[in-house]
Amino acid sequence: QGYRGEKIIQIASSGPDSRWASIHQAYFSAINSARERVYITTPYLIPDDGILLALKTAALRRVDVKLLLPIKPDHRTVFWASKSHFEDLLEAGVKIYLYEKGFVHGKVFIVDNNFVSIGTANLDIRSFKLNFEVNAFIYDKEVNHDLTRDFFEDLRVSRRIFLKEYKNRPIIHKVKESTARIFSPIL
């Protein structure tokens, strides 16, 4: 869709040569300042302790936190490492959805009604510390509204994970998650 008028867009980059982890800091700040909602689409969920705590704290503050991840992995170990965080997040009230219509590779971060991040950064340690990444931070209600609509369209073809169901997952899944989590810092 084409947009008219002026939009405030901030381009942020980060990488191993950056003194500041600008994308990580923006995500952390946006989650902590959220008042109503945080909607995230990401193919990989291997957050560091700060982002994990921010997501859980936001949900405990009754912010509507929704995560959309692929049901089909492109990297098995990363998939299981991502799932190793589900139980903690679900216990805090984060809503997790698995996209069933193929592999979702989008990296969209929506907060309240006026902030959106789109770019290359995943919600994982590699993107925050090791990879060269670039994101556009868009401060605009119209763009936010359109991407929120798209997010909910994706939720329509996704399966929500519930805590009770997740706690009863097979023991082999728990073993795979625990094993993959050990390798999280290098994935």
Salt bridges, closest charged atoms under 4 A:
ASP48 OD2 - HIS24 NE2 2.58
ASP64 OD2 - LYS66 NZ 2.68
ASP64 OD1 - LYS95 NZ 2.94
ASP74 OD2 - HIS75 NE2 3.65
GLU87 OE1 - ARG169 NH1 3.22
GLU91 OE2 - LYS167 NZ 3.24
GLU100 OE2 - ARG159 NE 3.88
ASP140 OD1 - LYS7 NZ 3.26
GLU142 OE1 - LYS7 NZ 2.93
ASP146 OD1 - HIS145 ND1 3.50
ASP146 OD1 - ARG149 NH1 3.29
ASP150 OD1 - ARG149 NH2 3.59
GLU153 OE1 - ARG156 NH1 3.38
GLU165 OE2 - ARG159 NH1 2.92
GLU177 OE1 - ARG169 NH2 2.95
